[in-house]
Amino acid sequence: MQLLERNYRTPGRGGGEIDLIMRERDGTVVFVEVRSRSSGAFGGAGSSIGAAKQQRVVYAARHYLLRHASPPPCRFDAVLLEQSVQWLKAAFDAQ
């Protein structure tokens, strides 16, 4: 994948932020949320991507896609850093 943006933020307060924006070879834009936890005691890194966090990522993705006359296909992935690295494709949907 090709890196397009790192730490993309919407302007103003209360907006969203996306850790990585990547593009697949087929043109799909991938919005990546990176989460790390040193312990799985409270559900681990994956459980820290709750509904509110997903909404902020989706908000920022919509803002980013306004740049495109015709929005490309996209998806939301998560990279979880715990004892190992786990890349979850299509970790959540824009709803």
C-alpha positions in Angstrom: 0.0 0.0 0.0 1.0 3.6 -0.6 1.0 6.1 2.3 -1.1 9.1 1.5 -1.4 10.9 4.9 -0.3 10.4 8.4 -2.2 11.9 11.5 -4.8 13.5 9.3 -7.0 15.9 11.4 -10.1 17.8 10.6 -10.0 21.6 11.3 -11.5 22.9 14.5 -12.3 21.4 17.8 -14.3 18.2 18.2 -13.4 16.9 14.8 -11.8 13.6 13.9 -8.3 12.2 13.4 -7.1 9.3 11.3 -3.7 7.7 12.1 -2.9 6.6 8.5 -4.5 7.0 5.1 -3.3 4.5 2.6 -4.1 3.5 -1.0 -4.3 -0.1 -2.2 -3.1 -1.0 -5.7 -6.7 -1.2 -6.8 -7.3 2.4 -5.8 -9.2 1.6 -2.5 -8.5 4.2 0.1 -7.9 2.6 3.5 -8.4 4.6 6.7 -6.3 3.0 9.4 -6.7 3.4 13.2 -3.6 2.3 15.1 -4.2 1.2 18.8 -1.7 -0.1 21.3 -2.1 -1.6 24.7 0.6 -3.0 27.0 -1.9 -5.3 28.6 -5.1 -7.0 27.6 -6.5 -6.5 31.1 -9.2 -4.1 30.0 -10.1 -5.8 26.7 -7.0 -5.0 24.7 -6.3 -2.6 21.9 -9.3 -3.7 19.8 -11.9 -2.9 22.5 -10.6 0.6 22.7 -12.1 1.4 19.3 -15.6 2.1 20.6 -18.6 3.7 18.8 -17.5 7.3 19.6 -14.0 6.7 18.2 -15.4 5.1 15.1 -17.7 8.1 14.6 -14.7 10.5 14.8 -12.7 8.4 12.3 -15.7 8.3 9.9 -16.2 12.0 10.3 -12.5 12.7 9.4 -12.7 10.2 6.5 -15.8 12.1 5.0 -13.9 15.3 5.4 -10.9 13.8 3.6 -13.0 12.4 0.8 -14.5 15.9 0.0 -11.2 16.5 -1.9 -12.3 14.0 -4.5 -14.8 14.8 -7.2 -15.7 11.1 -7.3 -14.9 9.4 -4.0 -12.9 6.1 -4.4 -13.9 2.9 -2.7 -12.7 2.9 0.9 -12.6 0.8 4.0 -11.7 1.2 7.7 -8.9 -1.0 9.1 -7.4 -1.3 12.5 -3.8 -2.1 13.5 -3.6 -3.5 17.0 -0.3 -3.5 18.8 -0.2 -5.7 21.8 2.2 -8.7 22.2 2.1 -8.9 18.4 0.9 -6.8 15.5 -2.5 -7.6 14.1 -4.0 -5.9 11.0 -7.7 -6.1 10.8 -9.1 -5.4 7.4 -12.6 -3.8 7.4 -12.6 -3.6 11.2 -15.7 -1.4 11.1 -18.1 0.3 8.7 -19.1 3.9 8.1 -22.6 4.2 9.6 
